[in-house]
Amino acid sequence: MTPAARLSAAIEILDAWQAGAAPEQALSRWARGSRFAGSKDRAAVRDLVFDALRCARSHAALGCGTDGRAMVLGGLRAAGADPDALFDGARFAPDPLRGDERTPPAMRDLPEAVACDLPDWLVAEFRASLGDTWREIAESLRHRAPVFLRVNAARGDRAAACAALAAEGIAARPHPLASTALEVTEGARRVHLSDAFASGLVELQDAASQAVIEEIGILPGETLLDYCAGGGGKALAAAALGAQVTAHDIDPARMGDLPARAARAGATITCAPPNKLSGMFDVVLVDAPCSGSGAWRRAPQGKWALTQDRLDSLFRVQADILDEITGFVAPGGRLVYATCSLLKAENEEQVDAALRRHPGWRCVTSRRFTPLDGGDGFFVAMLECSE
């Protein structure tokens, strides 16, 4: 595919997203209907689509419109490229620019929420939650996230992992957020095909997510319940530290890949079906359903799908989960509440409300990570019962 044809494909996919399709679904449908597209073409189109989603409002404004064409056109302008060289009407290329597309606004003249690529209603939430850093953090969400790996301590250390990856043309370096974290600087798309991955030496996991596990201070032999396990990344990280892990999720399908991932890592994890969970645990971890605002670099469509009604619904779910899991914490144990959210209402305010409902509990530690630290945005608080 030519560079211009890739732009046309991205426009088609973005229009499908605006019509209600999930980005991954629209990308898959396009790929199935475009057998001529090679792996490099598919990767390039995917990058164009997700770059546009991260900056949907500002790029559309710079493209003098609201549709996929405007988002792609604005992205070229934001990157300093000449759109006439690609929007030339040649075969498979986007049509030439119209007169109304030739007078874009300056980025500095865009309204604040548009320039920051946030829904209007979320600006106040960001300002209240993040203080003076809110604009810098909003800006960070407009850019692609780094690729991080977790080194499986049961298989080797960071030096061994870096050497193994380098032998396969993948460059990685230690990242300070967690003692197990590596940031991939070259060859990220080859990680899944590497021997280091296949052997369980490394696993894809955000650095801040790894740091959440380190915050718990897991001791070998402790029992740990990962209550909202999802794909099981934190469960695997806890098992690598010697915990006896039980993974649970209200939707068992989300844990479908966990047994294979655990086998690759050499870990033993018990998967508990919903409504059949019993017993008490030294550590109960819940990575609660949330806005996902800390991970909008990776899943930018969530930024545009979030509404105040949806956020209010999440508040209720989070509170219900906190109330429920207190009963699974063994005497002297810890309850660990985490979200990949940047919003105080999902984090500190949820913990404070839970403590008011459960006066025998206290917050021992809490920590917030933002994309300015390098990884995703995360919040983690550790609670103990003093009664």
C-alpha positions in Angstrom: 0.0 0.0 0.0 1.1 3.5 -0.7 1.2 6.0 2.2 -1.9 7.7 0.7 -3.8 4.4 0.5 -3.0 3.8 4.2 -4.6 7.2 5.0 -7.7 6.2 3.0 -7.9 3.0 5.0 -7.6 4.9 8.3 -10.3 7.3 7.2 -12.6 4.3 6.5 -12.0 2.8 9.9 -12.4 6.0 11.8 -15.7 6.6 10.0 -16.8 3.1 11.1 -15.8 4.0 14.7 -17.9 7.2 14.6 -20.8 5.1 13.3 -20.6 3.0 16.5 -18.0 0.2 15.7 -15.3 -0.6 18.2 -11.9 0.4 16.8 -10.6 -3.2 17.0 -13.7 -4.5 15.3 -13.4 -1.9 12.5 -9.7 -2.7 12.1 -10.4 -6.4 11.9 -13.2 -6.0 9.4 -11.0 -3.8 7.2 -8.1 -6.3 7.4 -10.4 -9.2 6.4 -11.5 -7.3 3.3 -8.0 -6.1 2.4 -6.0 -9.2 1.8 -3.6 -7.2 -0.3 -2.4 -5.4 2.9 0.8 -6.8 4.3 1.8 -6.8 8.0 3.6 -3.5 7.7 0.5 -2.0 6.1 -1.8 -3.3 8.8 0.5 -2.0 11.5 0.8 1.4 9.9 -3.0 1.8 9.5 -3.5 0.7 13.1 -1.0 3.4 14.2 -2.8 6.0 12.1 -6.2 5.1 13.6 -5.0 5.1 17.2 -3.0 8.3 16.9 -6.2 9.9 15.6 -8.3 8.5 18.4 -6.0 9.8 21.0 -6.3 13.3 19.5 -9.8 13.0 18.0 -11.0 16.5 18.9 -7.8 18.5 18.1 -7.1 16.6 14.9 -10.6 17.0 13.6 -10.5 20.7 14.3 -7.2 21.0 12.5 -8.8 19.1 9.6 -11.7 21.5 9.5 -14.3 18.9 10.1 -15.6 16.2 12.4 -15.3 12.9 10.4 -12.5 10.4 9.8 -11.1 12.5 6.9 -10.8 15.5 9.1 -9.1 13.5 11.9 -6.5 12.1 9.4 -6.0 15.5 7.7 -5.5 17.2 11.0 -3.1 14.5 12.2 -0.9 15.3 9.1 -1.0 19.0 10.0 -0.2 18.3 13.6 2.9 16.3 12.5 4.0 19.1 10.2 3.4 17.2 7.0 2.1 18.6 3.7 -1.4 17.2 3.2 -1.5 18.1 -0.5 1.2 15.6 -1.2 -1.1 12.7 0.0 -4.6 14.1 -0.4 -4.1 14.3 -4.2 -7.0 12.2 -5.6 -4.7 9.6 -7.1 -5.8 5.9 -7.1 -6.6 4.8 -3.5 -5.6 8.2 -2.2 -8.0 10.6 -0.4 -9.7 13.3 -2.6 -7.8 16.6 -2.9 -8.4 19.2 -0.3 -11.5 21.4 -0.7 -11.5 25.1 -0.2 -13.1 24.9 3.3 -10.3 22.5 4.3 -7.5 24.9 3.5 -7.9 27.4 6.4 -7.3 25.4 9.5 -7.2 27.1 12.9 -4.0 27.4 14.8 -3.5 24.9 17.7 -3.1 27.7 20.1 -6.5 29.1 19.2 -8.4 25.9 19.9 -10.7 25.8 23.0 -9.0 24.4 26.0 -10.9 21.0 26.0 -10.3 20.6 22.3 -6.6 21.3 22.5 -6.3 18.9 25.5 -8.4 16.3 23.7 -10.9 15.8 26.5 -14.7 15.9 26.5 -15.8 19.3 27.8 -17.3 17.9 31.0 -14.1 16.0 32.0 -11.9 19.1 32.2 -13.3 20.1 35.6 -12.8 16.5 36.8 -9.2 16.5 35.7 -8.5 19.9 37.2 -10.0 18.9 40.5 -8.2 15.5 40.6 -4.8 16.4 39.3 -4.3 20.1 40.3 -1.6 22.0 38.5 -0.4 19.0 36.5 -3.8 18.3 34.8 -2.9 19.8 31.5 0.5 18.1 31.4 -1.1 14.8 32.1 -3.9 15.4 29.5 -1.2 16.1 27.0 0.6 12.9 27.9 -2.6 11.0 27.1 -2.5 12.4 23.5 0.7 10.3 22.8 1.4 6.6 22.4 2.3 4.7 25.5 5.6 2.9 25.8 5.7 -0.9 25.7 6.7 -2.5 29.0 7.6 -6.0 29.9 7.6 -7.7 33.3 10.6 -10.0 33.9 9.5 -13.3 35.5 11.7 -13.7 38.6 11.2 -17.4 38.4 12.9 -17.5 35.0 15.6 -14.9 35.3 16.5 -11.3 36.1 16.4 -8.1 34.1 19.9 -8.5 32.8 19.2 -12.0 31.5 16.0 -10.8 29.9 17.6 -7.9 28.2 20.3 -10.2 26.8 17.8 -12.7 25.6 15.7 -10.1 23.9 18.7 -8.4 22.3 19.7 -11.7 20.7 16.4 -11.6 18.9 16.7 -7.9 17.8 14.6 -6.5 20.6 16.1 -3.7 22.6 14.9 -3.1 26.2 16.1 -1.2 29.2 15.2 -1.3 32.9 12.5 1.2 34.1 12.6 2.7 37.6 8.9 2.2 38.3 9.3 -1.4 39.3 12.2 -3.8 39.9 10.8 -6.2 37.3 10.0 -3.6 34.6 11.7 -3.3 31.2 10.8 -0.7 28.6 11.0 -1.9 25.0 12.8 0.7 22.9 13.1 -1.3 19.6 11.3 -4.3 18.1 8.2 -4.1 20.2 6.1 -5.9 17.6 8.4 -8.9 17.7 8.0 -9.6 21.5 5.1 -12.0 21.0 7.3 -14.0 18.6 10.4 -14.1 20.8 11.8 -17.1 22.7 12.0 -14.9 25.8 8.2 -14.5 25.6 7.4 -18.1 24.7 9.6 -19.4 27.5 7.9 -17.2 30.1 10.9 -15.1 30.8 9.0 -11.9 30.0 5.3 -11.0 30.0 3.7 -7.8 28.6 2.6 -5.7 31.5 2.6 -1.9 32.1 5.3 -0.7 34.5 2.8 1.0 36.9 0.7 -2.1 37.0 3.9 -3.9 38.2 4.5 -1.2 40.7 1.1 -1.7 42.2 2.0 -5.3 43.0 5.3 -4.2 44.6 3.4 -1.7 46.8 1.7 -4.7 48.5 4.9 -6.2 49.9 3.9 -9.8 49.2 5.6 -12.4 51.3 6.3 -15.9 49.9 3.6 -18.3 50.9 0.9 -15.7 51.5 -2.5 -16.4 50.1 -3.8 -13.7 47.7 -7.2 -13.3 46.1 -7.2 -11.3 42.8 -10.9 -10.5 42.9 -11.2 -8.8 39.5 -8.5 -10.7 37.7 -9.4 -10.1 34.1 -6.5 -11.4 32.0 -4.5 -12.2 35.1 -1.5 -9.9 34.8 -1.4 -9.0 38.4 -2.2 -12.5 39.5 0.9 -13.7 37.5 3.1 -11.0 39.0 1.9 -11.9 42.5 2.6 -15.6 41.9 6.1 -14.8 40.7 6.7 -13.3 44.2 5.7 -16.6 45.8 2.1 -15.9 46.7 -0.5 -18.6 46.5 -2.9 -17.0 44.1 -6.6 -17.4 43.5 -8.0 -15.5 40.6 -11.6 -14.5 40.3 -13.7 -12.5 37.8 -17.4 -12.0 37.5 -16.9 -12.8 33.8 -14.9 -16.1 33.7 -14.2 -15.6 29.9 -11.9 -12.7 30.8 -9.6 -15.3 32.5 -9.7 -17.7 29.5 -6.1 -17.2 28.6 -4.8 -17.3 32.2 -4.1 -21.1 32.5 -2.0 -21.0 29.4 -0.2 -17.8 30.6 0.4 -19.4 34.0 1.8 -22.6 32.4 4.2 -20.5 30.3 5.4 -18.6 33.4 5.7 -21.8 35.5 3.1 -20.4 38.0 0.2 -22.2 39.8 -3.0 -20.1 39.9 -6.4 -21.3 41.0 -9.3 -19.9 39.0 -12.4 -19.5 41.1 -15.8 -19.3 39.3 -18.2 -16.5 40.2 -20.5 -17.1 43.2 -18.4 -20.0 44.4 -15.7 -18.1 46.1 -15.0 -19.0 49.7 -12.3 -18.8 52.3 -10.2 -15.9 53.6 -6.9 -14.6 52.3 -3.9 -12.8 53.6 -4.2 -10.3 50.7 -7.3 -9.4 48.8 -6.6 -7.4 45.7 -9.2 -5.7 43.6 -8.3 -3.8 40.4 -11.8 -2.4 40.3 -13.8 -1.6 37.2 -13.2 2.1 36.5 -13.1 4.8 33.8 -9.7 3.5 32.6 -8.6 7.2 32.3 -5.1 6.3 33.3 -4.8 3.9 30.3 -6.3 6.2 27.7 -3.0 6.2 25.8 -3.6 2.5 25.1 -7.4 2.5 24.8 -8.3 6.1 23.7 -11.8 5.2 22.6 -12.7 5.0 26.3 -12.1 8.7 26.6 -14.8 9.5 24.2 -17.2 6.8 25.4 -17.2 7.9 29.0 -20.2 9.9 30.2 -21.2 11.2 33.6 -23.9 8.6 33.9 -21.4 5.8 33.1 -19.0 7.3 35.7 -21.8 7.4 38.3 -22.6 3.8 37.6 -18.9 2.9 38.1 -18.9 4.7 41.5 -21.7 2.4 42.7 -19.9 -0.8 41.4 -16.7 0.2 43.1 -18.4 0.8 46.4 -20.3 -2.5 46.2 -17.1 -4.4 45.5 -15.3 -2.8 48.4 -18.1 -3.7 50.8 -18.1 -7.3 49.5 -14.4 -8.1 49.6 -13.9 -7.1 53.2 -15.4 -10.5 54.1 -12.6 -12.3 52.3 -9.7 -10.7 54.3 -8.2 -12.9 57.0 -7.5 -11.4 60.4 -4.4 -9.3 60.2 -4.6 -9.3 56.3 -4.6 -6.5 53.8 -7.2 -5.2 51.4 -5.7 -3.6 48.3 -7.9 -1.3 46.2 -6.5 -0.3 42.8 -7.8 1.4 39.7 -6.3 2.5 36.5 -8.0 5.8 36.9 -6.7 9.4 37.4 -9.9 10.7 39.0 -10.1 11.3 42.7 -13.8 10.3 42.8 -12.8 6.7 41.8 -9.7 6.7 44.1 -9.2 8.6 47.3 -12.9 9.5 47.6 -13.9 5.8 47.2 -11.5 4.8 49.9 -12.6 7.5 52.3 -16.3 6.5 51.7 -15.5 2.9 52.4 -13.7 3.7 55.6 -16.8 5.7 56.8 -18.9 2.6 56.0 -16.5 0.3 57.8 -15.1 2.2 60.8 -12.9 -0.7 61.9 -10.7 -0.3 58.9 -7.9 2.1 58.2 -5.8 3.1 55.2 -2.2 2.2 55.8 -0.7 3.5 52.5 -1.8 4.9 49.2 0.0 6.0 46.1 -0.9 7.5 42.8 0.9 7.0 39.5 0.4 9.2 36.4 1.7 8.9 32.9 4.3 11.5 33.9 5.9 8.6 35.8 6.3 6.7 32.6 3.6 4.0 32.9 -0.2 4.2 32.9 -2.1 6.1 35.5 -2.8 4.0 38.6 -4.0 4.4 42.1 -3.4 1.9 44.9 -4.4 2.0 48.6 -3.8 -0.7 51.2 -6.4 -1.1 54.0 -6.2 -3.1 57.2 -8.8 -3.9 59.8 -7.9 -2.7 63.3 -10.6 -4.6 65.1 
